[in-house]
Amino acid sequence: MPINERVLQLNEKPINEKARYVLYWMQMFKRTSHNHSLTWAIRKANEMKLPLVAYEGLKYYYPWASDRLHTFILEGVEEKRKEFERLGIRYIFYLQNDESSPKNTVAKLAKDAALIVTDDFPCFIIPGHNRHIAERAEIAVHAVDSNGIIPMSKFDKEEYAAYTIRPKIRKLLPNYLKPFAEETVEIDSTNIDIDASFETIVTANRIAELVSHCDIDHSVTPSHVYHGGTANGRKRLKKFVEEILPDYDNARNKPDRDGSSRLSAYLHFGFLSPLEIALAVQEAEAPQESKDAYLEELIVRRELSYNMTRHNPKFDSLAALPDWVHKTMRVHADDEREVTYTLEELEAGQTHDELWNACQREMVRTGEMHNYVRMLWGKNVIAWSRSYEEAFETLVHLNNKYCLDGRNPNSYAGILWCFGKHDRPWMERPVFGQMRYMTSGSTGRKFDSKKYIQWTKMLG
């Protein structure tokens, strides 16, 4: 049931009147500022005259768990601990190593809590987490939306495309694109006596060792280009607004240049808020066309993807596609493919297409792929797969396994866009039918593709 435009109560359980604290279960918004979940938890704790305890856990068995994802998350823990301490809030982090490690830690902490406040994220494992805790907990559970600048609740159905959501966003935006009102706790909880024997102390020099003891995929190594945490996100944001944004309108589609924001991983893991980024872009000294181009992607396109995952329960399958795509796929399902590759060949970047191989190489080695060639990457997998279903599963697997910004509404919207989601019918052709077609030849001529290919070969 909605409490306000950003808060849902997930069950009909009561507030625990004999509680010792309010519990904030941090799942996706891994930041201590510009965080509506944290602000709501602080407000409820102050209303009840209770201290606030913040808990964050990282389990070993989430889909695609790897050294890369674990490391990126852990790189933000130490700074959060220091910031929570400065705010007067007890922060507990727990790294679950394997099957023998303690379980049900949220439930244990909830026994002494008045209510649980957690993050409302419409994708990946979070909806399941929230359903589970709402059923098991004996107290009220509030899920708070801090995903976008505009609350997801402002759109009561799935929007068809950017052109349908854009005017609605423009109408609402002045009410939300403004400085964030932070709140502070009235009762310091940093020294609260609490049973958290499972707590893990994370410092920068321990991360590699901690990760090595986890029962996860060790073949996907940490990124040596992108590092987690709000401080690293803000460092990149500063470079973007000062050095890249002024020429963004021209440079954003040039993978051979450092011309895009490269902030998507920080947004996915919640190290940065889209509001903080948007305000920094607004205040930057850059041409308005560059600001507008970036804000279109950050707000309109991103919030369109969150709208899809919120309102379309089939967002992680081809069933989410519009009727015209299903019709054209039925017509062309049996078209002969000029070449097909196995998942293993694609994962290793072993195709006849050097530009595609470079895209795959960038993703595997760094944890990101430039947005301009990401669509080409997806389109070619459709052309080289035995079926549309196989192509979709391949793209989801590779993207979510290697990309730091995978497992996100933007990921699913981007992959589905390759199949025609949020797009329109184009000229009929084999395999693709009326889906938009892209080639490495035409795409590669729009930037220095040889330079980009060479750069990917030099990546560690």
NUZALO-927951 format. One record per residue (C-alpha): y, x, z; residue in three letters. Coordinates in steps of 0.5 Angstrom, whole numbers, plus 2048, in hexadecimal, padded with zeros to 3 digits. Layout:
% NUZALO-927951
+-----+-----+-----+--------+
!   Y !   X !   Z ! residu !
+-----+-----+-----+--------+
!   Y !   X !   Z !    ALA !
...
+-----+-----+-----+--------+
//
This chain:
% NUZALO-927951
+-----+-----+-----+--------+
!   Y !   X !   Z ! residu !
+-----+-----+-----+--------+
! 800 ! 800 ! 800 !    MET !
! 807 ! 803 ! 7FE !    PRO !
! 80B ! 805 ! 804 !    ILE !
! 811 ! 807 ! 800 !    ASN !
! 812 ! 80A ! 7F8 !    GLU !
! 80E ! 810 ! 7FA !    ARG !
! 80A ! 80E ! 800 !    VAL !
! 803 ! 80B ! 800 !    LEU !
! 7FF ! 809 ! 806 !    GLN !
! 7F8 ! 80A ! 803 !    LEU !
! 7F4 ! 806 ! 809 !    ASN !
! 7F6 ! 800 ! 80E !    GLU !
! 7F4 ! 805 ! 814 !    LYS !
! 7F9 ! 805 ! 81A !    PRO !
! 7FE ! 80A ! 81D !    ILE !
! 7FA ! 80E ! 822 !    ASN !
! 7FF ! 80D ! 828 !    GLU !
! 7FC ! 812 ! 82D !    LYS !
! 7FC ! 818 ! 827 !    ALA !
! 7FF ! 81F ! 829 !    ARG !
! 802 ! 820 ! 822 !    TYR !
! 803 ! 81D ! 81B !    VAL !
! 7FE ! 821 ! 816 !    LEU !
! 801 ! 823 ! 80F !    TYR !
! 7FB ! 825 ! 80A !    TRP !
! 7FE ! 829 ! 805 !    MET !
! 7FA ! 829 ! 7FE !    GLN !
! 7FE ! 82A ! 7F8 !    MET !
! 805 ! 82A ! 7FA !    PHE !
! 805 ! 831 ! 7FD !    LYS !
! 80C ! 832 ! 7FF !    ARG !
! 810 ! 831 ! 805 !    THR !
! 817 ! 82F ! 801 !    SER !
! 818 ! 829 ! 7FC !    HIS !
! 812 ! 826 ! 7FF !    ASN !
! 812 ! 81F ! 800 !    HIS !
! 80B ! 81F ! 803 !    SER !
! 80D ! 824 ! 808 !    LEU !
! 814 ! 820 ! 809 !    THR !
! 810 ! 81A ! 80B !    TRP !
! 80C ! 81D ! 810 !    ALA !
! 812 ! 820 ! 813 !    ILE !
! 815 ! 819 ! 813 !    ARG !
! 80F ! 816 ! 816 !    LYS !
! 80E ! 81B ! 81B !    ALA !
! 815 ! 81A ! 81E !    ASN !
! 815 ! 813 ! 81E !    GLU !
! 80F ! 813 ! 822 !    MET !
! 812 ! 819 ! 826 !    LYS !
! 80B ! 81D ! 825 !    LEU !
! 80B ! 824 ! 822 !    PRO !
! 808 ! 826 ! 81B !    LEU !
! 802 ! 82A ! 819 !    VAL !
! 801 ! 82C ! 812 !    ALA !
! 7FA ! 82D ! 80F !    TYR !
! 7F8 ! 830 ! 808 !    GLU !
! 7F1 ! 832 ! 807 !    GLY !
! 7EE ! 835 ! 801 !    LEU !
! 7E6 ! 833 ! 7FF !    LYS !
! 7E2 ! 837 ! 7FB !    TYR !
! 7DE ! 832 ! 7F7 !    TYR !
! 7E4 ! 82F ! 7F3 !    TYR !
! 7E3 ! 82E ! 7EC !    PRO !
! 7E4 ! 835 ! 7E8 !    TRP !
! 7E5 ! 839 ! 7EF !    ALA !
! 7E6 ! 840 ! 7ED !    SER !
! 7EA ! 846 ! 7F0 !    ASP !
! 7F0 ! 845 ! 7EB !    ARG !
! 7F1 ! 83E ! 7EE !    LEU !
! 7EF ! 840 ! 7F5 !    HIS !
! 7F4 ! 846 ! 7F5 !    THR !
! 7FA ! 843 ! 7F2 !    PHE !
! 7F9 ! 83D ! 7F8 !    ILE !
! 7F8 ! 843 ! 7FD !    LEU !
! 7FE ! 847 ! 7FB !    GLU !
! 803 ! 841 ! 7FD !    GLY !
! 800 ! 840 ! 804 !    VAL !
! 803 ! 846 ! 808 !    GLU !
! 80A ! 844 ! 806 !    GLU !
! 809 ! 83D ! 808 !    LYS !
! 806 ! 83F ! 80F !    ARG !
! 80D ! 842 ! 810 !    LYS !
! 811 ! 83D ! 80D !    GLU !
! 80D ! 837 ! 811 !    PHE !
! 80E ! 83C ! 818 !    GLU !
! 816 ! 83C ! 816 !    ARG !
! 816 ! 834 ! 815 !    LEU !
! 812 ! 834 ! 81C !    GLY !
! 80C ! 831 ! 819 !    ILE !
! 805 ! 833 ! 81B !    ARG !
! 801 ! 835 ! 814 !    TYR !
! 7FA ! 836 ! 814 !    ILE !
! 7F6 ! 838 ! 80E !    PHE !
! 7EF ! 838 ! 80D !    TYR !
! 7EB ! 83C ! 807 !    LEU !
! 7E4 ! 839 ! 807 !    GLN !
! 7DF ! 83F ! 804 !    ASN !
! 7D9 ! 83B ! 803 !    ASP !
! 7D4 ! 836 ! 805 !    GLU !
! 7D3 ! 839 ! 80C !    SER !
! 7DB ! 838 ! 80D !    SER !
! 7DE ! 833 ! 812 !    PRO !
! 7DE ! 82C ! 80F !    LYS !
! 7E2 ! 826 ! 810 !    ASN !
! 7E8 ! 82A ! 812 !    THR !
! 7ED ! 824 ! 811 !    VAL !
! 7E9 ! 81F ! 814 !    ALA !
! 7E9 ! 824 ! 81A !    LYS !
! 7F1 ! 825 ! 81B !    LEU !
! 7F2 ! 81D ! 819 !    ALA !
! 7EE ! 81C ! 820 !    LYS !
! 7F5 ! 81D ! 824 !    ASP !
! 7FA ! 81B ! 81E !    ALA !
! 7FE ! 815 ! 81E !    ALA !
! 7FD ! 814 ! 817 !    LEU !
! 7FC ! 819 ! 811 !    ILE !
! 801 ! 81A ! 80B !    VAL !
! 7FE ! 81D ! 805 !    THR !
! 800 ! 81E ! 7FE !    ASP !
! 7FF ! 819 ! 7F8 !    ASP !
! 7FD ! 81D ! 7F2 !    PHE !
! 7FA ! 818 ! 7ED !    PRO !
! 7F5 ! 81D ! 7EA !    CYS !
! 7EF ! 822 ! 7EB !    PHE !
! 7EC ! 822 ! 7F2 !    ILE !
! 7F2 ! 81F ! 7F6 !    ILE !
! 7F1 ! 818 ! 7F5 !    PRO !
! 7EA ! 818 ! 7F7 !    GLY !
! 7EC ! 81C ! 7FD !    HIS !
! 7F1 ! 817 ! 7FF !    ASN !
! 7EC ! 811 ! 7FE !    ARG !
! 7E7 ! 815 ! 802 !    HIS !
! 7EC ! 816 ! 808 !    ILE !
! 7EF ! 80F ! 808 !    ALA !
! 7E8 ! 80C ! 809 !    GLU !
! 7E5 ! 811 ! 80E !    ARG !
! 7EC ! 812 ! 812 !    ALA !
! 7ED ! 80D ! 818 !    GLU !
! 7F4 ! 80E ! 817 !    ILE !
! 7F9 ! 80C ! 812 !    ALA !
! 7FA ! 811 ! 80C !    VAL !
! 800 ! 811 ! 808 !    HIS !
! 800 ! 814 ! 801 !    ALA !
! 807 ! 817 ! 7FF !    VAL !
! 809 ! 818 ! 7F7 !    ASP !
! 80D ! 81F ! 7F6 !    SER !
! 80A ! 820 ! 7EF !    ASN !
! 811 ! 81F ! 7EB !    GLY !
! 818 ! 81D ! 7EC !    ILE !
! 817 ! 816 ! 7EB !    ILE !
! 812 ! 812 ! 7EF !    PRO !
! 80B ! 810 ! 7EB !    MET !
! 80C ! 809 ! 7EE !    SER !
! 812 ! 808 ! 7EA !    LYS !
! 80E ! 807 ! 7E4 !    PHE !
! 809 ! 802 ! 7E5 !    ASP !
! 805 ! 803 ! 7DF !    LYS !
! 802 ! 808 ! 7DA !    GLU !
! 808 ! 80A ! 7D5 !    GLU !
! 806 ! 80B ! 7CE !    TYR !
! 809 ! 811 ! 7CC !    ALA !
! 810 ! 815 ! 7CE !    ALA !
! 814 ! 810 ! 7CA !    TYR !
! 812 ! 80B ! 7CE !    THR !
! 813 ! 80E ! 7D5 !    ILE !
! 819 ! 812 ! 7D3 !    ARG !
! 81E ! 80D ! 7D4 !    PRO !
! 81C ! 80A ! 7DA !    LYS !
! 81C ! 812 ! 7DD !    ILE !
! 823 ! 812 ! 7DB !    ARG !
! 825 ! 80C ! 7DE !    LYS !
! 822 ! 80E ! 7E5 !    LEU !
! 824 ! 815 ! 7E5 !    LEU !
! 82B ! 815 ! 7E8 !    PRO !
! 828 ! 812 ! 7EE !    ASN !
! 823 ! 818 ! 7EF !    TYR !
! 825 ! 81E ! 7EC !    LEU !
! 829 ! 820 ! 7F2 !    LYS !
! 829 ! 825 ! 7F7 !    PRO !
! 823 ! 824 ! 7FC !    PHE !
! 824 ! 822 ! 803 !    ALA !
! 820 ! 826 ! 808 !    GLU !
! 81E ! 824 ! 80F !    GLU !
! 81C ! 828 ! 815 !    THR !
! 817 ! 827 ! 81B !    VAL !
! 81A ! 825 ! 821 !    GLU !
! 814 ! 828 ! 825 !    ILE !
! 812 ! 82F ! 824 !    ASP !
! 80A ! 82F ! 823 !    SER !
! 809 ! 836 ! 822 !    THR !
! 806 ! 838 ! 828 !    ASN !
! 802 ! 831 ! 829 !    ILE !
! 7FB ! 832 ! 82C !    ASP !
! 7F6 ! 82F ! 826 !    ILE !
! 7EF ! 831 ! 825 !    ASP !
! 7EF ! 834 ! 81E !    ALA !
! 7E9 ! 839 ! 81F !    SER !
! 7E8 ! 839 ! 817 !    PHE !
! 7EF ! 83B ! 816 !    GLU !
! 7F0 ! 841 ! 811 !    THR !
! 7F5 ! 846 ! 811 !    ILE !
! 7F8 ! 848 ! 80A !    VAL !
! 7FC ! 84F ! 809 !    THR !
! 7FD ! 852 ! 802 !    ALA !
! 7F9 ! 858 ! 804 !    ASN !
! 7F3 ! 853 ! 806 !    ARG !
! 7F3 ! 84F ! 800 !    ILE !
! 7EE ! 852 ! 7FB !    ALA !
! 7E9 ! 853 ! 801 !    GLU !
! 7E9 ! 84C ! 803 !    LEU !
! 7E8 ! 84A ! 7FC !    VAL !
! 7E2 ! 84E ! 7FB !    SER !
! 7DF ! 84B ! 801 !    HIS !
! 7DF ! 844 ! 7FD !    CYS !
! 7DA ! 841 ! 7FA !    ASP !
! 7DE ! 840 ! 7F3 !    ILE !
! 7DE ! 842 ! 7EC !    ASP !
! 7E0 ! 849 ! 7ED !    HIS !
! 7E0 ! 84A ! 7E5 !    SER !
! 7E7 ! 847 ! 7E4 !    VAL !
! 7EB ! 84D ! 7E7 !    THR !
! 7F2 ! 84C ! 7EA !    PRO !
! 7F8 ! 84C ! 7E6 !    SER !
! 7FB ! 853 ! 7E5 !    HIS !
! 801 ! 84F ! 7E2 !    VAL !
! 803 ! 849 ! 7E6 !    TYR !
! 802 ! 849 ! 7EE !    HIS !
! 803 ! 843 ! 7F3 !    GLY !
! 808 ! 841 ! 7F8 !    GLY !
! 80E ! 83E ! 7F8 !    THR !
! 812 ! 845 ! 7F8 !    ALA !
! 80F ! 847 ! 7F2 !    ASN !
! 810 ! 840 ! 7EF !    GLY !
! 817 ! 841 ! 7F0 !    ARG !
! 818 ! 848 ! 7EE !    LYS !
! 815 ! 845 ! 7E7 !    ARG !
! 81A ! 83F ! 7E7 !    LEU !
! 820 ! 844 ! 7E8 !    LYS !
! 81E ! 848 ! 7E3 !    LYS !
! 81D ! 842 ! 7DE !    PHE !
! 824 ! 83F ! 7E0 !    VAL !
! 828 ! 845 ! 7DF !    GLU !
! 824 ! 849 ! 7DA !    GLU !
! 820 ! 844 ! 7D5 !    ILE !
! 823 ! 83D ! 7D6 !    LEU !
! 829 ! 83F ! 7D2 !    PRO !
! 825 ! 840 ! 7CC !    ASP !
! 820 ! 83B ! 7CE !    TYR !
! 821 ! 836 ! 7C8 !    ASP !
! 81F ! 83C ! 7C3 !    ASN !
! 81A ! 840 ! 7C7 !    ALA !
! 816 ! 83B ! 7CA !    ARG !
! 811 ! 83B ! 7C4 !    ASN !
! 811 ! 842 ! 7C3 !    LYS !
! 80A ! 845 ! 7C7 !    PRO !
! 80C ! 84C ! 7C5 !    ASP !
! 812 ! 84B ! 7C9 !    ARG !
! 813 ! 84A ! 7D1 !    ASP !
! 817 ! 844 ! 7CF !    GLY !
! 813 ! 83E ! 7D3 !    SER !
! 814 ! 83C ! 7DA !    SER !
! 80D ! 83E ! 7DC !    ARG !
! 80E ! 83A ! 7E3 !    LEU !
! 808 ! 835 ! 7E1 !    SER !
! 803 ! 838 ! 7E6 !    ALA !
! 808 ! 838 ! 7EC !    TYR !
! 809 ! 831 ! 7EA !    LEU !
! 802 ! 82F ! 7EA !    HIS !
! 801 ! 832 ! 7F1 !    PHE !
! 807 ! 82F ! 7F4 !    GLY !
! 80A ! 836 ! 7F5 !    PHE !
! 810 ! 833 ! 7F2 !    LEU !
! 813 ! 82C ! 7F1 !    SER !
! 815 ! 82A ! 7EB !    PRO !
! 81C ! 828 ! 7EE !    LEU !
! 81D ! 82F ! 7F0 !    GLU !
! 81C ! 831 ! 7E9 !    ILE !
! 820 ! 82C ! 7E6 !    ALA !
! 826 ! 82D ! 7EA !    LEU !
! 826 ! 834 ! 7E9 !    ALA !
! 826 ! 833 ! 7E2 !    VAL !
! 82B ! 82E ! 7E2 !    GLN !
! 830 ! 833 ! 7E6 !    GLU !
! 82E ! 839 ! 7E1 !    ALA !
! 833 ! 83C ! 7DC !    GLU !
! 82F ! 83A ! 7D6 !    ALA !
! 831 ! 836 ! 7D0 !    PRO !
! 830 ! 82E ! 7D1 !    GLN !
! 82A ! 82E ! 7CB !    GLU !
! 826 ! 833 ! 7CF !    SER !
! 827 ! 82F ! 7D5 !    LYS !
! 825 ! 829 ! 7D2 !    ASP !
! 81F ! 82C ! 7CE !    ALA !
! 81C ! 82E ! 7D5 !    TYR !
! 81E ! 828 ! 7D9 !    LEU !
! 81A ! 824 ! 7D4 !    GLU !
! 814 ! 828 ! 7D5 !    GLU !
! 815 ! 828 ! 7DD !    LEU !
! 816 ! 821 ! 7DE !    ILE !
! 815 ! 81C ! 7D8 !    VAL !
! 80E ! 820 ! 7D5 !    ARG !
! 80C ! 822 ! 7DC !    ARG !
! 80D ! 81B ! 7DF !    GLU !
! 80A ! 818 ! 7D9 !    LEU !
! 803 ! 81B ! 7DB !    SER !
! 804 ! 819 ! 7E2 !    TYR !
! 805 ! 812 ! 7E0 !    ASN !
! 7FE ! 813 ! 7DC !    MET !
! 7FA ! 815 ! 7E1 !    THR !
! 7FD ! 810 ! 7E6 !    ARG !
! 7FC ! 80A ! 7E2 !    HIS !
! 7F6 ! 80C ! 7DD !    ASN !
! 7EF ! 80D ! 7E1 !    PRO !
! 7EC ! 810 ! 7DB !    LYS !
! 7F1 ! 816 ! 7DA !    PHE !
! 7EC ! 81B ! 7DB !    ASP !
! 7E8 ! 818 ! 7D5 !    SER !
! 7E9 ! 816 ! 7CD !    LEU !
! 7E9 ! 80F ! 7D0 !    ALA !
! 7F1 ! 810 ! 7D1 !    ALA !
! 7F2 ! 811 ! 7CA !    LEU !
! 7F6 ! 80B ! 7C6 !    PRO !
! 7F2 ! 806 ! 7C2 !    ASP !
! 7F5 ! 80A ! 7BB !    TRP !
! 7F1 ! 810 ! 7BD !    VAL !
! 7EB ! 80D ! 7BF !    HIS !
! 7EB ! 80A ! 7B8 !    LYS !
! 7EC ! 810 ! 7B5 !    THR !
! 7E7 ! 814 ! 7B9 !    MET !
! 7E2 ! 80F ! 7B7 !    ARG !
! 7E3 ! 80F ! 7AF !    VAL !
! 7E3 ! 817 ! 7B0 !    HIS !
! 7DE ! 818 ! 7B5 !    ALA !
! 7D9 ! 81B ! 7B0 !    ASP !
! 7DE ! 81F ! 7AC !    ASP !
! 7DB ! 826 ! 7AA !    GLU !
! 7DE ! 82C ! 7AE !    ARG !
! 7DF ! 832 ! 7AA !    GLU !
! 7DD ! 836 ! 7B0 !    VAL !
! 7DB ! 835 ! 7B7 !    THR !
! 7DB ! 839 ! 7BD !    TYR !
! 7D7 ! 839 ! 7C4 !    THR !
! 7DA ! 838 ! 7CB !    LEU !
! 7D8 ! 83F ! 7CC !    GLU !
! 7DB ! 842 ! 7C5 !    GLU !
! 7E2 ! 83E ! 7C7 !    LEU !
! 7E2 ! 841 ! 7CE !    GLU !
! 7E1 ! 848 ! 7CC !    ALA !
! 7E7 ! 847 ! 7C6 !    GLY !
! 7E2 ! 848 ! 7C1 !    GLN !
! 7E4 ! 844 ! 7BB !    THR !
! 7E6 ! 846 ! 7B4 !    HIS !
! 7EE ! 844 ! 7B6 !    ASP !
! 7F1 ! 84A ! 7B9 !    GLU !
! 7F7 ! 846 ! 7BB !    LEU !
! 7F3 ! 841 ! 7BF !    TRP !
! 7EF ! 847 ! 7C2 !    ASN !
! 7F5 ! 849 ! 7C5 !    ALA !
! 7F7 ! 843 ! 7C8 !    CYS !
! 7F0 ! 843 ! 7CB !    GLN !
! 7F1 ! 84A ! 7CD !    ARG !
! 7F8 ! 849 ! 7D1 !    GLU !
! 7F5 ! 843 ! 7D4 !    MET !
! 7EF ! 847 ! 7D7 !    VAL !
! 7F2 ! 84D ! 7D9 !    ARG !
! 7F9 ! 84A ! 7DC !    THR !
! 7F8 ! 843 ! 7DE !    GLY !
! 7FD ! 840 ! 7D9 !    GLU !
! 7FE ! 83E ! 7D2 !    MET !
! 804 ! 83E ! 7CE !    HIS !
! 806 ! 836 ! 7CD !    ASN !
! 807 ! 837 ! 7C6 !    TYR !
! 800 ! 83A ! 7C4 !    VAL !
! 7FD ! 836 ! 7C9 !    ARG !
! 7FD ! 830 ! 7C5 !    MET !
! 7FA ! 834 ! 7BF !    LEU !
! 7F5 ! 836 ! 7C4 !    TRP !
! 7F3 ! 82F ! 7C5 !    GLY !
! 7F3 ! 82D ! 7BE !    LYS !
! 7EF ! 832 ! 7BB !    ASN !
! 7E9 ! 831 ! 7C0 !    VAL !
! 7E9 ! 82A ! 7BE !    ILE !
! 7E8 ! 82D ! 7B7 !    ALA !
! 7E3 ! 831 ! 7B9 !    TRP !
! 7DE ! 82D ! 7BD !    SER !
! 7D9 ! 828 ! 7BB !    ARG !
! 7DC ! 822 ! 7BE !    SER !
! 7E2 ! 820 ! 7C1 !    TYR !
! 7DF ! 81F ! 7C8 !    GLU !
! 7DC ! 826 ! 7C8 !    GLU !
! 7E3 ! 828 ! 7C6 !    ALA !
! 7E6 ! 825 ! 7CC !    PHE !
! 7E1 ! 827 ! 7D1 !    GLU !
! 7E2 ! 82E ! 7CE !    THR !
! 7EA ! 82E ! 7CF !    LEU !
! 7EA ! 82B ! 7D6 !    VAL !
! 7E5 ! 830 ! 7D8 !    HIS !
! 7E8 ! 836 ! 7D5 !    LEU !
! 7EF ! 834 ! 7D7 !    ASN !
! 7ED ! 832 ! 7DF !    ASN !
! 7E9 ! 838 ! 7E0 !    LYS !
! 7EE ! 83E ! 7DD !    TYR !
! 7F5 ! 83A ! 7DE !    CYS !
! 7F9 ! 83B ! 7E4 !    LEU !
! 7FC ! 834 ! 7E2 !    ASP !
! 7F6 ! 831 ! 7E0 !    GLY !
! 7F3 ! 82B ! 7E4 !    ARG !
! 7FA ! 827 ! 7E3 !    ASN !
! 7FC ! 821 ! 7E0 !    PRO !
! 800 ! 826 ! 7DB !    ASN !
! 7F9 ! 829 ! 7D9 !    SER !
! 7F6 ! 822 ! 7D8 !    TYR !
! 7FC ! 81F ! 7D4 !    ALA !
! 7FC ! 826 ! 7D0 !    GLY !
! 7F5 ! 826 ! 7CE !    ILE !
! 7F5 ! 81E ! 7CC !    LEU !
! 7FB ! 820 ! 7C8 !    TRP !
! 7F7 ! 824 ! 7C4 !    CYS !
! 7F3 ! 81E ! 7C2 !    PHE !
! 7F9 ! 819 ! 7C1 !    GLY !
! 7FB ! 817 ! 7C8 !    LYS !
! 803 ! 816 ! 7C9 !    HIS !
! 803 ! 817 ! 7C1 !    ASP !
! 803 ! 813 ! 7BB !    ARG !
! 7FF ! 813 ! 7B5 !    PRO !
! 7FF ! 818 ! 7B0 !    TRP !
! 7FD ! 819 ! 7A9 !    MET !
! 7F5 ! 818 ! 7A8 !    GLU !
! 7F1 ! 81E ! 7A7 !    ARG !
! 7EA ! 821 ! 7A9 !    PRO !
! 7E7 ! 821 ! 7B0 !    VAL !
! 7EE ! 81F ! 7B3 !    PHE !
! 7EF ! 819 ! 7AF !    GLY !
! 7F6 ! 817 ! 7B1 !    GLN !
! 7F7 ! 81B ! 7B7 !    MET !
! 7FC ! 821 ! 7B6 !    ARG !
! 7FA ! 827 ! 7B3 !    TYR !
! 7FC ! 82E ! 7B4 !    MET !
! 7FA ! 835 ! 7B1 !    THR !
! 7FA ! 83C ! 7B4 !    SER !
! 7FD ! 83E ! 7AD !    GLY !
! 803 ! 839 ! 7AD !    SER !
! 804 ! 83A ! 7B5 !    THR !
! 804 ! 841 ! 7B5 !    GLY !
! 809 ! 842 ! 7AF !    ARG !
! 80E ! 83F ! 7B4 !    LYS !
! 80E ! 845 ! 7B9 !    PHE !
! 80C ! 84C ! 7B9 !    ASP !
! 804 ! 84A ! 7B9 !    SER !
! 802 ! 852 ! 7B8 !    LYS !
! 806 ! 854 ! 7BE !    LYS !
! 804 ! 84E ! 7C2 !    TYR !
! 7FC ! 850 ! 7C0 !    ILE !
! 7FE ! 857 ! 7C2 !    GLN !
! 801 ! 856 ! 7C9 !    TRP !
! 7FB ! 852 ! 7CB !    THR !
! 7F6 ! 858 ! 7C9 !    LYS !
! 7FA ! 85C ! 7CE !    MET !
! 7F9 ! 857 ! 7D4 !    LEU !
! 7F5 ! 85A ! 7D9 !    GLY !
+-----+-----+-----+--------+
//
